[in-house]
Every structure is written in C-alpha cells, then in structure tokens.
Amino acid sequence: MSLKRDALNMKLLRSAAIAVTLSATVLTACQGPSEVLHQGYVVDQETLALAPVGSSREQVLLSLGSPSATATFDNEVFYYVSQTRKRAAAFLKPKIIDQSVLAVYFDKEGVVERLAHYTLKDGRVFDMISRVTPTGGRELTFLGQLLRGGGAPGSALQNVFGNTPR
C-alpha cells in the first residue's frame, strides 16, 4: 500500500512541476520586450543653430524642413512635433512618455522673431491628426434624433405612425 501511495505522490508531484513550468513559460512569453516608438521631427542643436533668430522663412525651411503643422489662420508660426511612445506588448495601445514641440515664430516680413521649445510639462498631450472638429452642443444618437424630431416634440413619431403634425 505504501508503495502505491509513493508512486501516486510522485505522479502528482511530477504533474504539479510540469504545470508550474508551463505556467511560468506562458507568463514570461506574455511579458515580452517593451517597444519604444519615436515619431516626428527630433531637433538637435546643430540643426537648430542653422535657423537662428533673424533668419528668413526660406532658411528655416531649408535647415529644418517642412513643419509638422503651421498656425491655423496665418502662416506666422511653424510647429515641429516629435513624440516618444512606449508599449508593453505589440497589441497594447502605446502611452506617450515624451513630447517635444519646437515653435518658430515669424514676424510680418517672414523673419524669425523667436524660437520656443515646449514639452509635456508645458501643457497637455494633444493629437495633431484627430480629424475631428470639436463643436458646441451635444450629439444625439439615432434614437434621440427620432424621439426629438425636427420641430415640435413628437413630430418625428407622428410622421412614423402616419399622422401628420398640424
């Protein structure tokens, strides 16, 4: 009896060891190496020295290249944006760990008036390509639009049920 019990205990111990080894392997594989992504224009001091205060717009374009963005209403400011993002695994959303914005301000004659360097500490993270224009008011769902109707309250429902509003 003791021999059978020892054999059974050895089988259980071997199965437990295999289960622990497999679990550790799976958990290690899930961690994987993290990935660091660099995007945008990384400004170095040597390149920045080629476009000092007092240089022309053309000189800035030749030394720094095309900007990531320009001012919305007039082209008096060039923005060169770079971001560093990190994600733990390929399927996870990356998190911004560093952001740098070089702003080149021009005067009316197109001469560099001043240079400014902004980081995450200077403001909040913003998306340069959101393709969404924020507007005032609120958005209604399809059901909300149906219930609200175009004019008088309930007019859309009356139209659906065949009654015409008067």
Residue pairs with C-beta under 8 A, 6 or more apart in sequence:
30 89
31 88
31 89
32 88
32 89
32 90
34 86
34 87
34 88
34 89
35 86
35 87
35 90
35 94
36 84
36 85
36 86
37 84
37 85
37 86
37 87
37 94
38 82
38 83
38 84
39 82
39 83
39 84
39 85
40 68
40 80
40 81
40 82
40 83
40 100
41 64
41 65
41 68
41 80
41 81
41 82
41 102
42 82
42 100
43 64
43 80
43 82
43 100
43 102
43 117
47 63
47 64
48 64
48 102
48 115
50 59
50 63
50 64
51 59
51 60
51 63
51 64
51 104
51 112
51 115
52 112
53 112
53 113
53 114
53 115
54 111
54 112
55 63
55 111
55 112
56 110
56 111
56 112
57 106
57 110
57 111
57 112
60 78
60 104
60 112
64 78
64 80
64 102
64 104
67 78
67 79
67 80
67 104
68 79
68 80
68 81
68 128
69 78
69 79
69 81
69 128
70 77
70 78
70 79
71 77
75 106
76 105
76 106
76 107
76 108
77 103
77 104
77 105
77 106
78 103
78 104
78 106
79 101
79 102
79 103
79 104
80 101
80 102
80 104
81 99
81 100
81 101
81 128
82 99
82 100
82 101
83 96
83 98
83 99
83 100
84 96
84 97
84 98
84 99
85 94
85 95
85 96
85 97
86 94
86 95
86 97
87 93
87 94
87 95
96 120
96 125
98 119
98 120
99 119
99 120
99 125
100 117
100 118
100 119
101 117
101 118
101 119
102 115
102 116
102 117
102 118
103 115
103 116
103 117
103 118
104 112
104 115
105 112
105 113
105 114
105 115
105 116
106 112
106 113
107 113
140 148
145 156
146 156
146 157
146 160
147 156
147 157
148 156
149 155
149 156
149 157
149 159
150 156
151 165
152 165
155 165
158 164
158 165
159 165
